[in-house]
Amino acid sequence: DIQMTQSPSSLPASVGDRVTITCRASQSIISFLNWYQQRPGKAPKVLISAASTLQSGVPSRFSGSGSGTDFSLTISSLQLEDFATYYCQQSYSPPWTFGQGTRVEI
Amino acid sequence: EVQLVESGGGLAQPGRSLRLSCVASGFMFDNYAMHWVRQAPGKGLEWVSSINWNSGSIDYADSVKGRFTISRDNAKNSLYLHMNSLRGDDTALYFCTKDFGGDYYYNYMDVWGKGITVTVSS
């Protein structure tokens, strides 16, 4: 199985901060890496697919990069609604595995 | 509006069974692969099972293999998860999700239901 490791697990931040979350795969997943946002009490929502493709309706302050085993999600200027938990997920080989999550908190 | 609505959750005793259902609307259900993903209380996301558009390809997480069965009825725009031999560690919020494509390799989950709670306890 491909293990996905996110860091950090929690990220204290303030409105306006630039934040970066990293995700490392235990083997190459090329660019088959997706990022999801989950607000408290809500279902996850896809932000970025294929490592860097921003989903329709997602603000441009979100961006993704990386390939192979190392990936990152960057929020260029944190807004209040961005305080949430973020998960990476590989779609290269089943079982489809998620990172453990990164909680962005005030 | 694209929508997924789960039902069938609740309280079950260890060793018993439950069947989750997910009704889809707002898109051509029979064109897309579907998934079940769960989230134990206070924990992260765990993929459970996937089925492609025509039920020709199915995968399960090792934690549920042999106990859970995923199925779909395209005529009813419905996805199911039959859960047998339930255990305490199956307690979770179960999400029905739609895949971007008809086959679930290399894709992503672009629509999520609100989730349904399953609690396994005596």
gemmi code that builds the backbone of each chain (N, CA, C; Angstrom):
import gemmi

chains = {
    "A": [
        ("ASP", (0.845, -1.191, 0.000), (0.000, 0.000, 0.000), (0.889, 1.253, 0.000)),
        ("ILE", (0.375, 2.292, -0.625), (1.097, 3.563, -0.658), (0.708, 4.382, 0.572)),
        ("GLN", (1.702, 4.745, 1.351), (1.456, 5.556, 2.546), (1.599, 7.028, 2.191)),
        ("MET", (0.685, 7.835, 2.719), (0.708, 9.281, 2.489), (0.951, 9.966, 3.827)),
        ("THR", (1.992, 10.772, 3.891), (2.362, 11.437, 5.135), (2.302, 12.945, 4.944)),
        ("GLN", (1.440, 13.593, 5.707), (1.305, 15.039, 5.651), (2.062, 15.690, 6.792)),
        ("SER", (2.518, 16.893, 6.541), (3.104, 17.689, 7.613), (2.847, 19.168, 7.350)),
        ("PRO", (2.618, 19.936, 8.428), (2.501, 19.439, 9.794), (1.117, 18.855, 10.053)),
        ("SER", (0.892, 18.307, 11.229), (-0.423, 17.802, 11.590), (-1.355, 18.942, 11.959)),
        ("SER", (-0.789, 19.974, 12.569), (-1.576, 21.176, 12.849), (-0.724, 22.391, 12.524)),
        ("LEU", (-1.406, 23.456, 12.153), (-0.705, 24.640, 11.663), (-1.398, 25.885, 12.201)),
        ("PRO", (-0.869, 26.447, 13.274), (-1.423, 27.720, 13.761), (-1.104, 28.822, 12.757)),
        ("ALA", (-2.110, 29.628, 12.442), (-1.899, 30.671, 11.443), (-2.845, 31.824, 11.701)),
        ("SER", (-2.624, 32.891, 10.981), (-3.471, 34.080, 11.094), (-3.995, 34.469, 9.720)),
        ("VAL", (-5.084, 35.223, 9.708), (-5.620, 35.737, 8.444), (-4.535, 36.538, 7.716)),
        ("GLY", (-4.387, 36.258, 6.439), (-3.378, 36.926, 5.628), (-2.071, 36.169, 5.489)),
        ("ASP", (-1.876, 35.151, 6.330), (-0.639, 34.366, 6.257), (-0.577, 33.553, 4.967)),
        ("ARG", (0.639, 33.289, 4.536), (0.881, 32.318, 3.462), (1.239, 31.010, 4.149)),
        ("VAL", (0.500, 29.960, 3.822), (0.739, 28.671, 4.477), (0.981, 27.595, 3.436)),
        ("THR", (1.825, 26.648, 3.805), (2.139, 25.532, 2.922), (2.042, 24.234, 3.701)),
        ("ILE", (1.339, 23.284, 3.113), (1.187, 21.945, 3.674), (1.877, 20.986, 2.723)),
        ("THR", (2.638, 20.059, 3.282), (3.331, 19.111, 2.428), (2.752, 17.706, 2.591)),
        ("CYS", (2.908, 16.933, 1.554), (2.410, 15.564, 1.512), (3.454, 14.721, 0.800)),
        ("ARG", (3.849, 13.652, 1.443), (4.861, 12.773, 0.866), (4.288, 11.378, 0.695)),
        ("ALA", (4.479, 10.812, -0.492), (4.043, 9.446, -0.775), (5.196, 8.474, -0.562)),
        ("SER", (4.869, 7.253, -0.166), (5.903, 6.259, 0.120), (6.532, 5.694, -1.151)),
        ("GLN", (5.924, 5.968, -2.305), (6.503, 5.616, -3.593), (5.970, 6.599, -4.621)),
        ("SER", (6.549, 6.586, -5.797), (6.109, 7.552, -6.790), (4.644, 7.343, -7.173)),
        ("ILE", (3.911, 8.443, -7.168), (2.530, 8.416, -7.638), (2.371, 9.361, -8.837)),
        ("ILE", (3.485, 9.670, -9.439), (3.550, 10.552, -10.611), (2.892, 11.884, -10.220)),
        ("SER", (1.713, 12.172, -10.762), (1.003, 13.391, -10.338), (-0.415, 13.093, -9.892)),
        ("PHE", (-0.660, 11.822, -9.502), (-2.017, 11.435, -9.134), (-2.275, 11.725, -7.668)),
        ("LEU", (-2.354, 13.010, -7.371), (-2.463, 13.490, -6.010), (-3.551, 14.562, -5.964)),
        ("ASN", (-4.483, 14.362, -5.033), (-5.599, 15.295, -4.883), (-5.575, 15.914, -3.489)),
        ("TRP", (-6.103, 17.125, -3.386), (-6.220, 17.812, -2.101), (-7.689, 18.108, -1.806)),
        ("TYR", (-8.090, 17.847, -0.573), (-9.461, 18.092, -0.120), (-9.428, 18.998, 1.105)),
        ("GLN", (-10.475, 19.789, 1.224), (-10.686, 20.639, 2.397), (-11.917, 20.141, 3.135)),
        ("GLN", (-11.819, 20.020, 4.443), (-12.991, 19.650, 5.246), (-13.169, 20.667, 6.361)),
        ("ARG", (-14.260, 21.384, 6.290), (-14.616, 22.305, 7.372), (-15.333, 21.516, 8.453)),
        ("PRO", (-15.318, 21.985, 9.698), (-15.931, 21.240, 10.796), (-17.396, 20.927, 10.533)),
        ("GLY", (-17.747, 19.662, 10.707), (-19.122, 19.232, 10.540), (-19.600, 19.128, 9.111)),
        ("LYS", (-18.695, 19.273, 8.162), (-19.061, 19.243, 6.752), (-18.352, 18.100, 6.025)),
        ("ALA", (-18.866, 17.789, 4.837), (-18.198, 16.807, 3.990), (-16.966, 17.427, 3.355)),
        ("PRO", (-15.988, 16.614, 3.023), (-14.820, 17.129, 2.304), (-15.214, 17.686, 0.940)),
        ("LYS", (-14.347, 18.548, 0.445), (-14.545, 19.188, -0.860), (-13.211, 19.157, -1.585)),
        ("VAL", (-13.235, 18.760, -2.848), (-11.985, 18.707, -3.602), (-11.549, 20.114, -3.983)),
        ("LEU", (-10.285, 20.407, -3.731), (-9.708, 21.703, -4.095), (-8.850, 21.607, -5.342)),
        ("ILE", (-8.000, 20.582, -5.359), (-6.993, 20.429, -6.412), (-6.910, 18.959, -6.787)),
        ("SER", (-6.868, 18.695, -8.076), (-6.668, 17.340, -8.572), (-5.387, 17.294, -9.394)),
        ("ALA", (-4.896, 16.081, -9.610), (-3.687, 15.876, -10.420), (-2.565, 16.830, -10.009)),
        ("ALA", (-2.409, 16.960, -8.733), (-1.325, 17.728, -8.090), (-1.453, 19.238, -8.197)),
        ("SER", (-1.976, 19.737, -9.341), (-1.925, 21.187, -9.523), (-3.135, 21.781, -10.237)),
        ("THR", (-4.143, 20.991, -10.562), (-5.313, 21.497, -11.274), (-6.354, 22.014, -10.292)),
        ("LEU", (-6.544, 23.313, -10.317), (-7.499, 23.945, -9.418), (-8.918, 23.625, -9.877)),
        ("GLN", (-9.750, 23.165, -8.969), (-11.119, 22.836, -9.313), (-11.946, 24.106, -9.531)),
        ("SER", (-12.964, 23.973, -10.358), (-13.853, 25.090, -10.647), (-14.462, 25.650, -9.365)),
        ("GLY", (-14.399, 26.949, -9.242), (-14.996, 27.600, -8.085), (-14.074, 27.742, -6.894)),
        ("VAL", (-12.912, 27.124, -6.957), (-11.958, 27.223, -5.843), (-11.134, 28.501, -6.019)),
        ("PRO", (-11.015, 29.293, -4.977), (-10.280, 30.561, -5.109), (-8.839, 30.366, -5.551)),
        ("SER", (-8.346, 31.331, -6.294), (-6.995, 31.223, -6.862), (-5.891, 31.353, -5.814)),
        ("ARG", (-6.236, 31.681, -4.587), (-5.213, 31.703, -3.533), (-4.723, 30.297, -3.181)),
        ("PHE", (-5.467, 29.293, -3.611), (-5.037, 27.908, -3.422), (-4.215, 27.465, -4.632)),
        ("SER", (-3.118, 26.779, -4.368), (-2.326, 26.215, -5.455), (-1.655, 24.938, -4.986)),
        ("GLY", (-1.392, 24.063, -5.935), (-0.741, 22.808, -5.630), (0.441, 22.590, -6.553)),
        ("SER", (1.422, 21.866, -6.043), (2.597, 21.567, -6.862), (3.187, 20.237, -6.435)),
        ("GLY", (4.123, 19.761, -7.253), (4.837, 18.547, -6.927), (4.620, 17.435, -7.931)),
        ("SER", (5.451, 16.428, -7.826), (5.325, 15.222, -8.639), (6.203, 14.147, -8.019)),
        ("GLY", (5.956, 12.908, -8.419), (6.739, 11.815, -7.859), (6.277, 11.452, -6.465)),
        ("THR", (7.028, 11.872, -5.464), (6.668, 11.550, -4.086), (6.391, 12.772, -3.212)),
        ("ASP", (6.754, 13.946, -3.664), (6.650, 15.140, -2.822), (5.712, 16.182, -3.428)),
        ("PHE", (4.749, 16.600, -2.613), (3.706, 17.501, -3.066), (3.451, 18.566, -2.009)),
        ("SER", (2.864, 19.674, -2.453), (2.516, 20.713, -1.491), (1.252, 21.435, -1.915)),
        ("LEU", (0.551, 21.925, -0.904), (-0.624, 22.774, -1.079), (-0.282, 24.105, -0.425)),
        ("THR", (-0.460, 25.180, -1.160), (-0.167, 26.503, -0.635), (-1.421, 27.368, -0.683)),
        ("ILE", (-1.646, 28.080, 0.397), (-2.692, 29.105, 0.444), (-1.952, 30.431, 0.550)),
        ("SER", (-2.118, 31.287, -0.449), (-1.259, 32.463, -0.546), (-1.589, 33.532, 0.493)),
        ("SER", (-2.860, 33.665, 0.833), (-3.269, 34.655, 1.824), (-4.498, 34.094, 2.542)),
        ("LEU", (-4.267, 33.563, 3.708), (-5.291, 32.814, 4.435), (-6.504, 33.692, 4.759)),
        ("GLN", (-7.677, 33.169, 4.446), (-8.924, 33.840, 4.793), (-9.615, 33.082, 5.913)),
        ("LEU", (-10.570, 33.731, 6.555), (-11.231, 33.129, 7.707), (-11.870, 31.778, 7.356)),
        ("GLU", (-12.426, 31.700, 6.150), (-13.114, 30.470, 5.755), (-12.148, 29.331, 5.421)),
        ("ASP", (-10.851, 29.613, 5.417), (-9.865, 28.584, 5.098), (-9.418, 27.797, 6.325)),
        ("PHE", (-9.859, 28.218, 7.497), (-9.504, 27.467, 8.696), (-10.313, 26.178, 8.684)),
        ("ALA", (-9.606, 25.085, 8.454), (-10.224, 23.789, 8.168), (-9.126, 22.737, 8.231)),
        ("THR", (-9.525, 21.499, 7.950), (-8.554, 20.417, 7.857), (-8.376, 20.050, 6.387)),
        ("TYR", (-7.135, 19.830, 5.997), (-6.798, 19.525, 4.615), (-6.191, 18.130, 4.518)),
        ("TYR", (-6.636, 17.395, 3.509), (-6.171, 16.028, 3.287), (-5.619, 15.891, 1.875)),
        ("CYS", (-4.500, 15.197, 1.758), (-4.059, 14.768, 0.437), (-4.541, 13.328, 0.231)),
        ("GLN", (-4.633, 12.909, -1.019), (-5.103, 11.556, -1.355), (-4.463, 11.129, -2.664)),
        ("GLN", (-3.933, 9.918, -2.689), (-3.355, 9.421, -3.931), (-4.384, 8.594, -4.698)),
        ("SER", (-4.392, 8.773, -6.024), (-5.309, 8.022, -6.881), (-4.518, 7.235, -7.933)),
        ("TYR", (-3.316, 6.824, -7.575), (-2.452, 6.081, -8.495), (-2.708, 4.585, -8.417)),
        ("SER", (-2.878, 4.086, -7.205), (-3.010, 2.643, -7.027), (-3.850, 2.343, -5.797)),
        ("PRO", (-4.843, 1.426, -5.927), (-5.630, 1.096, -4.729), (-4.792, 0.274, -3.742)),
        ("PRO", (-5.048, 0.403, -2.445), (-6.125, 1.192, -1.844), (-5.846, 2.681, -1.912)),
        ("TRP", (-6.872, 3.427, -2.216), (-6.734, 4.893, -2.298), (-6.503, 5.412, -0.891)),
        ("THR", (-5.374, 5.989, -0.649), (-5.000, 6.384, 0.698), (-4.952, 7.897, 0.843)),
        ("PHE", (-5.387, 8.314, 2.027), (-5.369, 9.721, 2.403), (-4.228, 9.977, 3.380)),
        ("GLY", (-3.738, 11.207, 3.370), (-2.872, 11.634, 4.442), (-3.668, 11.741, 5.730)),
        ("GLN", (-2.983, 11.929, 6.840), (-3.662, 11.954, 8.143), (-4.367, 13.276, 8.406)),
        ("GLY", (-4.139, 14.251, 7.542), (-4.807, 15.549, 7.679), (-3.923, 16.602, 8.316)),
        ("THR", (-4.137, 17.832, 7.908), (-3.476, 18.990, 8.510), (-4.551, 19.978, 8.914)),
        ("ARG", (-4.603, 20.263, 10.189), (-5.600, 21.195, 10.696), (-5.006, 22.593, 10.720)),
        ("VAL", (-5.562, 23.489, 9.947), (-5.130, 24.889, 9.935), (-6.008, 25.631, 10.933)),
        ("GLU", (-5.402, 26.166, 11.964), (-6.176, 26.760, 13.049), (-5.628, 28.119, 13.440)),
        ("ILE", (-6.499, 28.880, 14.055), (-6.102, 30.224, 14.500), (-5.195, 30.101, 15.719)),
    ],
    "B": [
        ("GLU", (-29.255, 20.331, -9.547), (-28.165, 20.325, -8.555), (-27.665, 18.899, -8.355)),
        ("VAL", (-26.376, 18.722, -8.428), (-25.763, 17.418, -8.189), (-25.839, 17.106, -6.698)),
        ("GLN", (-26.371, 15.937, -6.377), (-26.595, 15.625, -4.975), (-26.457, 14.133, -4.709)),
        ("LEU", (-25.924, 13.804, -3.558), (-25.840, 12.429, -3.062), (-26.438, 12.414, -1.668)),
        ("VAL", (-27.382, 11.492, -1.442), (-28.040, 11.429, -0.138), (-27.942, 10.007, 0.396)),
        ("GLU", (-27.245, 9.881, 1.521), (-27.062, 8.578, 2.150), (-28.183, 8.286, 3.140)),
        ("SER", (-28.441, 6.990, 3.322), (-29.408, 6.552, 4.326), (-29.039, 5.150, 4.776)),
        ("GLY", (-29.723, 4.689, 5.842), (-29.538, 3.315, 6.287), (-28.607, 3.130, 7.470)),
        ("GLY", (-28.044, 4.214, 7.945), (-27.144, 4.100, 9.082), (-27.907, 3.915, 10.382)),
        ("GLY", (-27.157, 3.884, 11.465), (-27.782, 3.737, 12.782), (-26.918, 2.906, 13.702)),
        ("LEU", (-27.576, 2.373, 14.722), (-26.884, 1.572, 15.727), (-27.025, 0.095, 15.405)),
        ("ALA", (-25.916, -0.626, 15.427), (-25.938, -2.067, 15.209), (-25.050, -2.741, 16.241)),
        ("GLN", (-25.421, -3.941, 16.635), (-24.599, -4.700, 17.572), (-23.424, -5.334, 16.826)),
        ("PRO", (-22.334, -5.554, 17.519), (-21.212, -6.251, 16.881), (-21.654, -7.588, 16.306)),
        ("GLY", (-21.158, -7.871, 15.105), (-21.508, -9.106, 14.424), (-22.739, -9.021, 13.558)),
        ("ARG", (-23.515, -7.942, 13.706), (-24.730, -7.800, 12.907), (-24.445, -7.102, 11.592)),
        ("SER", (-25.521, -6.841, 10.847), (-25.380, -6.274, 9.495), (-26.164, -4.981, 9.361)),
        ("LEU", (-25.727, -4.173, 8.411), (-26.441, -2.970, 8.000), (-26.248, -2.799, 6.509)),
        ("ARG", (-27.200, -2.128, 5.882), (-27.037, -1.779, 4.477), (-27.191, -0.275, 4.320)),
        ("LEU", (-26.150, 0.348, 3.794), (-26.214, 1.770, 3.478), (-26.662, 1.953, 2.034)),
        ("SER", (-27.427, 3.001, 1.812), (-27.860, 3.361, 0.465), (-27.449, 4.797, 0.183)),
        ("CYS", (-27.283, 5.084, -1.091), (-26.951, 6.436, -1.529), (-27.699, 6.686, -2.826)),
        ("VAL", (-28.579, 7.675, -2.802), (-29.336, 8.019, -4.004), (-28.713, 9.254, -4.634)),
        ("ALA", (-28.450, 9.153, -5.924), (-27.812, 10.242, -6.664), (-28.837, 10.989, -7.513)),
        ("SER", (-28.596, 12.268, -7.676), (-29.452, 13.073, -8.546), (-28.631, 14.205, -9.157)),
        ("GLY", (-29.115, 14.704, -10.288), (-28.472, 15.856, -10.923), (-27.349, 15.522, -11.879)),
        ("PHE", (-27.079, 14.231, -12.093), (-26.055, 13.833, -13.064), (-26.376, 12.430, -13.575)),
        ("MET", (-25.702, 12.041, -14.659), (-25.929, 10.723, -15.263), (-25.210, 9.672, -14.435)),
        ("PHE", (-25.902, 9.124, -13.457), (-25.300, 8.214, -12.487), (-24.551, 7.075, -13.162)),
        ("ASP", (-25.118, 6.508, -14.228), (-24.512, 5.311, -14.814), (-23.249, 5.607, -15.617)),
        ("ASN", (-22.830, 6.858, -15.661), (-21.578, 7.206, -16.347), (-20.375, 7.257, -15.417)),
        ("TYR", (-20.596, 7.173, -14.116), (-19.541, 7.492, -13.162), (-19.267, 6.383, -12.156)),
        ("ALA", (-17.990, 6.250, -11.814), (-17.612, 5.395, -10.703), (-18.045, 6.056, -9.397)),
        ("MET", (-18.187, 5.232, -8.377), (-18.621, 5.714, -7.073), (-17.766, 5.083, -5.976)),
        ("HIS", (-17.749, 5.749, -4.822), (-16.935, 5.289, -3.706), (-17.697, 5.420, -2.392)),
        ("TRP", (-17.232, 4.663, -1.412), (-17.574, 4.901, -0.007), (-16.287, 5.246, 0.737)),
        ("VAL", (-16.373, 6.308, 1.517), (-15.256, 6.763, 2.357), (-15.811, 6.951, 3.756)),
        ("ARG", (-15.059, 6.590, 4.777), (-15.563, 6.749, 6.137), (-14.608, 7.564, 6.996)),
        ("GLN", (-15.158, 8.053, 8.093), (-14.397, 8.886, 9.017), (-14.816, 8.536, 10.436)),
        ("ALA", (-13.941, 7.863, 11.152), (-14.217, 7.548, 12.553), (-14.248, 8.841, 13.363)),
        ("PRO", (-14.951, 8.847, 14.482), (-15.075, 10.071, 15.278), (-13.723, 10.690, 15.619)),
        ("GLY", (-13.528, 11.935, 15.236), (-12.307, 12.658, 15.530), (-11.087, 12.231, 14.729)),
        ("LYS", (-11.310, 11.392, 13.730), (-10.194, 10.856, 12.949), (-10.214, 11.350, 11.516)),
        ("GLY", (-9.256, 10.865, 10.705), (-9.165, 11.272, 9.325), (-10.030, 10.430, 8.397)),
        ("LEU", (-9.834, 10.648, 7.112), (-10.614, 9.971, 6.089), (-9.995, 8.624, 5.745)),
        ("GLU", (-10.872, 7.625, 5.581), (-10.429, 6.290, 5.202), (-11.272, 5.808, 4.030)),
        ("TRP", (-10.636, 5.517, 2.924), (-11.344, 4.935, 1.794), (-11.819, 3.530, 2.158)),
        ("VAL", (-13.051, 3.189, 1.743), (-13.648, 1.898, 2.067), (-13.761, 1.012, 0.828)),
        ("SER", (-14.377, 1.553, -0.241), (-14.648, 0.715, -1.403), (-14.971, 1.585, -2.610)),
        ("SER", (-14.709, 1.024, -3.808), (-14.995, 1.713, -5.064), (-15.640, 0.759, -6.042)),
        ("ILE", (-16.477, 1.294, -6.921), (-17.113, 0.509, -7.969), (-17.142, 1.356, -9.230)),
        ("ASN", (-16.807, 0.758, -10.375), (-16.807, 1.559, -11.587), (-18.223, 1.654, -12.148)),
        ("TRP", (-18.358, 2.283, -13.298), (-19.676, 2.647, -13.812), (-20.591, 1.458, -14.066)),
        ("ASN", (-20.033, 0.325, -14.502), (-20.872, -0.825, -14.854), (-20.689, -2.002, -13.906)),
        ("SER", (-20.118, -1.744, -12.744), (-19.865, -2.770, -11.725), (-18.838, -3.802, -12.170)),
        ("GLY", (-18.111, -3.496, -13.218), (-17.123, -4.441, -13.715), (-15.804, -4.413, -12.973)),
        ("SER", (-15.614, -3.382, -12.193), (-14.389, -3.248, -11.414), (-14.762, -2.779, -10.016)),
        ("ILE", (-14.303, -3.525, -9.018), (-14.615, -3.232, -7.616), (-13.361, -3.436, -6.776)),
        ("ASP", (-13.161, -2.557, -5.818), (-12.037, -2.702, -4.888), (-12.502, -2.410, -3.460)),
        ("TYR", (-11.793, -3.016, -2.506), (-12.105, -2.828, -1.092), (-10.826, -2.557, -0.305)),
        ("ALA", (-10.975, -1.803, 0.779), (-9.896, -1.692, 1.744), (-9.737, -3.030, 2.458)),
        ("ASP", (-8.513, -3.346, 2.846), (-8.272, -4.609, 3.547), (-9.102, -4.720, 4.816)),
        ("SER", (-9.361, -3.590, 5.458), (-10.087, -3.590, 6.727), (-11.535, -4.057, 6.592)),
        ("VAL", (-12.079, -4.037, 5.374), (-13.480, -4.426, 5.191), (-13.638, -5.583, 4.217)),
        ("LYS", (-12.554, -5.987, 3.575), (-12.624, -7.042, 2.569), (-13.167, -8.327, 3.181)),
        ("GLY", (-14.138, -8.937, 2.480), (-14.764, -10.146, 2.978), (-15.946, -9.899, 3.898)),
        ("ARG", (-16.113, -8.665, 4.361), (-17.245, -8.334, 5.245), (-18.210, -7.357, 4.574)),
        ("PHE", (-17.690, -6.442, 3.773), (-18.524, -5.428, 3.119), (-18.638, -5.747, 1.636)),
        ("THR", (-19.779, -5.397, 1.048), (-19.999, -5.563, -0.386), (-20.589, -4.274, -0.951)),
        ("ILE", (-19.930, -3.747, -1.956), (-20.433, -2.562, -2.639), (-21.214, -3.018, -3.868)),
        ("SER", (-22.269, -2.302, -4.176), (-23.051, -2.610, -5.375), (-23.753, -1.340, -5.834)),
        ("ARG", (-24.299, -1.403, -7.028), (-25.030, -0.260, -7.549), (-26.161, -0.742, -8.417)),
        ("ASP", (-27.213, 0.080, -8.498), (-28.342, -0.171, -9.373), (-28.503, 1.084, -10.223)),
        ("ASN", (-27.992, 1.033, -11.431), (-28.008, 2.233, -12.277), (-29.431, 2.652, -12.659)),
        ("ALA", (-30.333, 1.699, -12.703), (-31.724, 2.041, -13.029), (-32.378, 2.860, -11.914)),
        ("LYS", (-31.848, 2.702, -10.704), (-32.411, 3.414, -9.553), (-31.499, 4.549, -9.080)),
        ("ASN", (-30.437, 4.819, -9.851), (-29.482, 5.868, -9.461), (-28.999, 5.678, -8.023)),
        ("SER", (-28.707, 4.446, -7.678), (-28.399, 4.131, -6.285), (-27.127, 3.326, -6.117)),
        ("LEU", (-26.427, 3.639, -5.045), (-25.220, 2.942, -4.616), (-25.507, 2.330, -3.260)),
        ("TYR", (-24.924, 1.157, -3.016), (-25.166, 0.467, -1.752), (-23.853, 0.009, -1.121)),
        ("LEU", (-23.926, -0.179, 0.196), (-22.830, -0.812, 0.912), (-23.450, -1.782, 1.910)),
        ("HIS", (-23.291, -3.067, 1.623), (-23.764, -4.098, 2.534), (-22.643, -4.386, 3.523)),
        ("MET", (-22.932, -4.187, 4.794), (-21.911, -4.347, 5.825), (-22.293, -5.508, 6.736)),
        ("ASN", (-21.503, -6.549, 6.701), (-21.732, -7.719, 7.545), (-20.653, -7.823, 8.618)),
        ("SER", (-20.906, -8.649, 9.616), (-19.925, -8.903, 10.689), (-19.339, -7.598, 11.216)),
        ("LEU", (-20.219, -6.677, 11.544), (-19.764, -5.362, 11.976), (-18.951, -5.445, 13.264)),
        ("ARG", (-17.985, -4.551, 13.343), (-17.079, -4.471, 14.501), (-17.097, -3.047, 15.043)),
        ("GLY", (-16.595, -2.899, 16.256), (-16.564, -1.578, 16.864), (-15.775, -0.573, 16.048)),
        ("ASP", (-14.723, -1.032, 15.390), (-13.912, -0.084, 14.617), (-14.521, 0.270, 13.268)),
        ("ASP", (-15.733, -0.236, 12.988), (-16.491, 0.219, 11.826), (-17.323, 1.455, 12.153)),
        ("THR", (-17.362, 1.818, 13.421), (-18.093, 3.018, 13.831), (-17.497, 4.240, 13.147)),
        ("ALA", (-18.325, 4.944, 12.380), (-17.811, 6.069, 11.596), (-18.960, 6.786, 10.905)),
        ("LEU", (-18.621, 7.928, 10.357), (-19.487, 8.639, 9.414), (-19.109, 8.133, 8.026)),
        ("TYR", (-20.085, 7.619, 7.300), (-19.825, 7.037, 5.985), (-20.295, 8.013, 4.907)),
        ("PHE", (-19.362, 8.353, 4.024), (-19.668, 9.255, 2.920), (-19.787, 8.475, 1.612)),
        ("CYS", (-20.813, 8.796, 0.853), (-20.946, 8.341, -0.534), (-20.313, 9.418, -1.401)),
        ("THR", (-19.453, 9.013, -2.330), (-18.787, 10.019, -3.167), (-18.831, 9.607, -4.636)),
        ("LYS", (-18.857, 10.596, -5.482), (-18.859, 10.391, -6.936), (-17.449, 10.586, -7.466)),
        ("ASP", (-17.058, 9.736, -8.389), (-15.778, 9.924, -9.052), (-15.919, 10.867, -10.232)),
        ("PHE", (-14.794, 11.463, -10.605), (-14.795, 12.351, -11.762), (-15.070, 11.581, -13.056)),
        ("GLY", (-14.672, 10.297, -13.093), (-14.801, 9.521, -14.310), (-15.573, 8.225, -14.114)),
        ("GLY", (-15.644, 7.440, -15.192), (-16.373, 6.188, -15.137), (-15.580, 5.056, -14.497)),
        ("ASP", (-14.292, 5.141, -14.607), (-13.398, 4.205, -13.932), (-12.586, 4.984, -12.919)),
        ("TYR", (-12.300, 4.390, -11.790), (-11.837, 5.178, -10.657), (-10.321, 5.293, -10.532)),
        ("TYR", (-9.577, 4.811, -11.480), (-8.132, 4.997, -11.425), (-7.768, 6.399, -11.883)),
        ("TYR", (-6.811, 6.968, -11.189), (-6.195, 8.237, -11.581), (-7.121, 9.433, -11.472)),
        ("ASN", (-8.241, 9.266, -10.796), (-9.231, 10.347, -10.746), (-9.331, 10.933, -9.345)),
        ("TYR", (-10.441, 11.567, -9.078), (-10.660, 12.173, -7.776), (-12.158, 12.146, -7.482)),
        ("MET", (-12.479, 12.400, -6.225), (-13.866, 12.364, -5.764), (-14.409, 13.790, -5.808)),
        ("ASP", (-15.293, 14.055, -6.752), (-15.676, 15.440, -6.978), (-17.009, 15.840, -6.336)),
        ("VAL", (-17.776, 14.873, -5.884), (-19.021, 15.189, -5.187), (-19.120, 14.270, -3.977)),
        ("TRP", (-19.512, 14.840, -2.841), (-19.631, 14.078, -1.607), (-21.034, 14.265, -1.032)),
        ("GLY", (-21.586, 13.182, -0.484), (-22.800, 13.328, 0.306), (-22.472, 13.914, 1.667)),
        ("LYS", (-23.493, 14.151, 2.460), (-23.288, 14.713, 3.791), (-22.830, 13.662, 4.796)),
        ("GLY", (-23.016, 12.408, 4.445), (-22.578, 11.332, 5.315), (-23.695, 10.772, 6.164)),
        ("ILE", (-23.511, 9.518, 6.579), (-24.476, 8.836, 7.453), (-23.697, 8.120, 8.538)),
        ("THR", (-24.212, 8.230, 9.744), (-23.490, 7.681, 10.886), (-23.829, 6.212, 11.106)),
        ("VAL", (-22.793, 5.425, 11.315), (-22.930, 4.023, 11.710), (-22.232, 3.858, 13.057)),
        ("THR", (-22.963, 3.345, 14.012), (-22.405, 3.095, 15.332), (-22.551, 1.613, 15.645)),
        ("VAL", (-21.437, 0.978, 15.953), (-21.448, -0.446, 16.282), (-21.124, -0.587, 17.761)),
        ("SER", (-22.119, -1.040, 18.508), (-21.952, -1.139, 19.956), (-22.999, -2.088, 20.513)),
        ("SER", (-22.640, -2.770, 21.591), (-23.589, -3.660, 22.251), (-24.366, -2.903, 23.325)),
    ],
}
model = gemmi.Model(1)
for chain_id, residues in chains.items():
    chain = gemmi.Chain(chain_id)
    for i, (resn, *xyz) in enumerate(residues, 1):
        res = gemmi.Residue()
        res.name, res.seqid = resn, gemmi.SeqId(i, " ")
        for name, pos in zip(("N", "CA", "C"), xyz):
            atom = gemmi.Atom()
            atom.name, atom.element = name, gemmi.Element(name[0])
            atom.pos, atom.b_iso = gemmi.Position(*pos), 0.0
            res.add_atom(atom)
        chain.add_residue(res)
    model.add_chain(chain)
structure = gemmi.Structure()
structure.add_model(model)
structure.setup_entities()
